[in-house]
Amino acid sequence: MTLAPRIGFDRYIALEWATIALKVRAGTAKLEDLESLLDAAGLGAAARTKTRTVLKRLWLDPRVELVDFADRGAAIFKAHPDVPVTAMHWGMAVATYPFFGKVAELIGRLSGLQGDCASAEIHRRMSETYGEREGTYRMTNMVIQSQASWGVVERVEKGKRVLRLAPAVVENDDLTVWLIEAAVRNTGRPLAIPSLQSLPVLFPFNLTRPLAYLVSSNERLVVRAEGPGNEFVVLRGAV
């Protein structure tokens, strides 16, 4: 099994680039379509290579343990073209890149009360986990900029604050469970059933479906009870 990259998501990824990559995986677009978009963006050689690497891990060529997860995501997108496309990219990003997931969780947690948070606080907390170096700061910015392109946050006050935008309503059962699986993969630990409705890492989405029922009836997730009223969801086969 390939180890998850420690940071990995180190480039700005525009929504349209990610969407074309998803369509390539779903079989509704060609790799040449993505190359044309990158051509139009005018990226330098090094930037283009790094951008392609992120897109490759995101959709085009996921790590071996995420191939099935990516295929199921692409199948949901192909069968239900009305689902929020951002949810597809978000699920893959948090499952693939722990760094992206950590930034998402922090924004979700820090903006939970007021709807926005200070960029400096996000950077401070990311530095506590990934080290105080220029790369951590720059890559955190790359993630926030990508999330802004995806329409889930807005950078305000000259970038000093991050404002969460209205959540996208998710009404599709398959997408709902797929997103929860992404969150479980991101955390690497059991998640309490009552917490699923308000997971910080999934802050851009309003999950409207009956989550406990969907999770308990899904073949890839297992519900474990740890005492009365304490039920957790884990990946099937996880210890």
N, C-alpha and C positions, 0 to 999 in steps of 0.2 A: 504493500500500500504506500502511495506517495504521501509524504508528510505535508500537512497544510502549511502554506507559506506564512512566515511571521508577519509580513506587511503586505507585499504583493500588489495591492490596489494603489499604484503610485502614479496614476495618470488621470487627467480629467477625461471623463467618458460622457460624451453628449448623448442625449436620449435617442436621437435618430441613429447613431452608430450602434448602440446596444440593440435597438429594435431591428435593424437590418441583420445583425448577427443572430438574433433570435429567429428571424425569418429564414435565415440560411439553415439553421438547425431544424426548423419545422418543414423545410423543403419548399418554401414559397418564395425564396429569393436565392440569388447566386452570390458566390464569394466575390465575383467581379463587381457586384452592386456595392458591396462594402468598400472595396478598393477605390471605387469611383468617389464615394463619399469622403474617404480619407484624402484622396487627391484634391478634392475641392476645398478641404480644410486647410491645405497648404502647410501641413506639418513637415518639419525637418526630418531628415533620415532617422536620426536617433529617436526623436519623439514618436515618429510613426511606428518604429519597431516596438517601442515600449507600449504604445497604445494597442497595437495588434496583440501583444502578449496578454494584456489584461482582457481584451475581448475573446481571445482564444480560451483562456481559463473560464471566462464568464459563460460563454455559450458554444463556441466553435469546437473546442477540444478540452472538456472539463477533466479534472483529475479522475482517476479510474473509479473511485468510490462515489463519485457524483454523476457519473454518466447516466445511470438510470433515473436519477433525480432530475437531471437536465432534460432527458427525453420525455419524462412525464410532464414537465413544465411546458415544453414545446407542444406536446399533444393537447394540453389544456388550451393553450393559446390558439392553436389551429382549429380546435373544435368549437371554441367560444371566442370569436374575435372581438366580442364586446367587453371582455374583461379588461380591467385597468392594466395596460401594458407595463406601467411602472411597477406593479405588484410582481410581475414576472422577473424583471431585472433585480428588484429588491430581494426577492427570495433567493435567487442564485447568488447575489453578491454577499448576503449575510451567511449563506451556507458555505461559500467558497473562500471568502476573505474574512478572517477573524478581525482584522484591522477595521474594515468597513463596518462590520457588525458592532464593534466597540464604539465607533463614532456615532452610529445610529442609536445605540442604547443610551449613550450619554445625552444626545440631543433629546431623545424621548423622555429621559428621566428629568433633565434639567429644565425642560420647557413644559413639563407636565402641569405646573400650577398656573403660570402666567402666559403660556403660549409662545414664549421666546426665552432665549438665554444668551449669555455673553460668550462671544467667540473665545475670549481669553480663558474662560473657565474650561471650555472644551479642550483647548490646547494644554492647559495645565494638567488636567486629568489624564490626557493621552500620554503626556510626558512621564507621568508617574508609572505608567504601565510599560511604555516602549522606550523610555530613556529620553533625557533632555538633549536632543541633537537636532540639527537643522533639518534632517530628513524627516523626522517625526512631525515637525511643524509643517513642512511643505506638503507632505502626503496627507495630513489631516485636512489641509486646505483643499487638496485635490478631491478628497471624498466629499467635503461640504459643497464644493462647486459642482460636482457631479450630481449630488442630491438636489441642488437648486435647478440644474438643467432638467432633472426628472420631474420637477414640479411639486416636490414635497416640502421644500423649505425656501425661504427667501432671505438673502443677506441684506440687512438694513443698517442704517447709521454708518455708512461707509465700511461695511463689513464687520463692524464691531459687535453686532448682535445677529443671531440666527432666529428667524421667525418661522414657526411651523405653519404650514398652510392647511386648509380644510382637508380632512382625511378623505380618501377615496372609499366609497362604500363597496364592500366585497360581498356579493350575494350568491356566488357560485360555490357549491359544496366542495368540489374537487380543488379549486384554488384555495379555499379556506384551509383545508387540511394540509395542502402542499406548503402554504405559508407557515403553518404551525410546525410542520416537519422542519422547515428551514430554520426556525427559531430554536428548535431542539438541537439541530445539528450545530448551530452557532454556539450555543451555551455549553454543549457537551455534558449536560447534566439533566436530571429529571426536572420537569416544570410542573408546578402545582396547577391543577385543572382550573381553580377559581381565578388564577392569574392570567389565563390565556386571553381574556377579553381586553386586557390593558397592558400587554407586554410592551415595555419601552422600546424594544428593538423593532417592533412592528407599528410604531406610532403613526405612520402615514395612512393606516388602513382601519376602517371601521368594520370589524367582523360581525356580521349580523346574524349568522346562522347558529343553530344550537351546538356549541362547541363540544360539550361533554359527550353528547351523542355521536357526533361525527368522529371524534377521536376514538371513542370506544369501539366503533364499528369499522375502523380502518385497519387494513391488514398489515401496514408497515409501522403502526404505532401500538404501543401497549400501555394500558392503564394499570398502575400498581397502587394498591391501598397500603398506607402506612398509618394504621389507626383509624378510628371513626372520623369520617369527614375529611380525611387527608388523602386525597387521590392525586397521583402524579402521572404524567405522560413521559414515556421514554421511547427511543427507537427499538423496534423489535430486534432482539439479539444483543442489545446493550446490556452490560453487566449492571 
